[in-house]
Amino acid sequence: MNDREFKQMILKCYRKKTVAILGYHDNGGQQRAHFLRSHGIDVVIGLRIGDENWELAAKDGFTVLPVWEAAEIAQVAQVW
């Protein structure tokens, strides 16, 4: 499976679901959140209260919640 096929499979699986990205660091979570949102997937960001990236994720237009709250409302969670 090549990279394009993998991305298409991910998007197909996540269609009509809310995905919680747990962690919003530039080593993966941030890019994945933007990728999913740009393809029409509903994304929330789960972070620890006081996390240094909370404001950045909110500034980027994401709903940011404490980790457990984000996980509770999502059908899929990805940990970064």
N, C-alpha and C positions, 0 to 999 in steps of 0.2 A: 504494500500500500504506500503510495507516495504522499507527500505533504498535502497536496491539494485534495486528494481523496479522503485523507484523514480529517481535514478541516470540514469538508462537506458532511462527513459522517457525524462529527460533533454537532454541527448546526442542525442536522436532521433530528438527532436525539434530543436536543435542547429546545426545539421549536415549541412554543406555547407553554414554556416552563419558566419559572423564576430561578435564576442561578445566583447563589451566594458565593462571592469571591471572598475568601477569608484570608486577608492579608493584601496590602496594596503597596507593595514595594516594586521598585523598578526591575527586579530580577524575575518577573513573571506575572504576578497578580495584576499589575497595572496594565500591561499589554493585553492579557487575556480579557480583562473587563472591557477594554475599549474594542477589542476584536468582536466579542460577543454582542455588545451593544450596537456596533456598526452594522451588524447583520440582523438586527431586529429582536435580539434576545433580551428579555427583562433581566437586569442585573442589579443586585444590591451588594454593597460592600460591608463585610463584617470585620470590625477592628476592636481591639481593646480600648476601653475608655482612656483617653489621654495619649493614644498612639500619635506619633509625630506626623503620620500621613493622613489623619482624619480630615484636616482642613483641605489638603490637596485633593482627596477623593471627592469631597463636597464641592470644591471649586471646579472640578472636572465634570460636575453635573450628576454625580451618582448619589443615591440614597445611601447614607452611611449609618449603620446600626452597631450596637454592641454585638460581639461574635454570636452569642447564643440566640439573640433575637433574629439576626440575619438567617441563621441556620434553621430556625423554627418556621420562617415564612417561605423558605425556598424548597423546591422539589429536588434540587441538585446543589451540592456544596463542593467547592474546590478549595483546597488548602494550598496557600502559596507561602 
